[in-house]
């Protein structure tokens, strides 16, 4: 969800799900802003067949290997997030 003048909001079934939704949402917004900054006439749209093929590759079950790696990164940085 995009909240006017308040930023982004994402909810998930788990903390990991919410984080990944927010991360991907924010990255998408950054990419769109960067693309628009280059000028609308310079944006090339991707073919629908490419979009569907990519969707089928990305929307498959994962083993969630990314979440433990993100937690280790926070531990190395000394982030106090476990309390």
C-alpha positions in Angstrom: 0.0 0.0 0.0 1.2 3.5 -0.7 0.2 6.0 1.9 0.0 9.6 0.7 2.7 11.6 2.4 3.6 8.6 4.7 5.5 6.1 2.5 4.9 2.4 1.9 3.2 -0.2 4.0 3.4 -4.0 3.6 1.8 -6.8 5.6 2.7 -10.5 5.5 1.9 -13.7 7.2 5.4 -13.7 8.8 8.0 -11.1 9.4 10.0 -12.5 6.5 7.1 -12.3 4.1 6.4 -8.7 5.2 10.0 -7.7 4.8 10.4 -9.3 1.4 7.2 -7.6 0.1 8.4 -4.2 1.4 11.9 -4.7 0.0 10.6 -5.7 -3.5 8.0 -2.9 -3.4 10.6 -0.3 -2.5 13.0 -1.5 -5.2 10.2 -1.4 -7.8 9.5 2.2 -6.8 13.1 3.2 -7.0 13.4 1.6 -10.5 10.3 3.4 -11.7 11.5 6.8 -10.4 15.0 6.3 -12.0 13.4 5.3 -15.3 11.1 8.3 -15.3 14.0 10.6 -14.5 15.6 9.4 -17.7 12.6 10.6 -19.6 9.4 8.9 -20.6 10.4 8.8 -24.3 13.5 6.7 -23.4 11.6 3.9 -21.6 11.3 0.6 -23.5 8.4 -1.6 -22.4 9.0 -5.3 -22.1 7.0 -7.7 -24.3 4.1 -9.5 -22.5 5.6 -12.9 -23.4 8.8 -11.9 -21.5 6.8 -10.7 -18.5 4.8 -14.0 -18.3 8.0 -16.1 -18.7 9.7 -14.2 -15.9 6.6 -14.4 -13.7 6.5 -18.2 -14.1 10.2 -18.4 -13.0 9.9 -16.1 -10.1 6.6 -17.3 -8.6 7.8 -20.8 -7.8 8.2 -22.1 -4.2 11.5 -21.1 -2.6 13.3 -22.5 0.4 13.6 -19.0 2.0 17.4 -19.0 2.1 17.4 -15.2 1.9 15.9 -14.7 5.4 18.7 -16.4 7.5 21.3 -14.5 5.5 19.6 -11.2 6.2 19.4 -12.1 9.9 23.2 -12.9 9.9 23.9 -9.5 8.3 21.9 -7.7 11.0 23.8 -9.7 13.7 27.2 -8.7 12.2 26.1 -5.0 12.2 25.2 -5.3 15.8 21.6 -4.3 15.2 19.4 -4.7 18.3 16.3 -6.2 16.6 15.8 -9.4 18.6 14.4 -7.8 21.8 
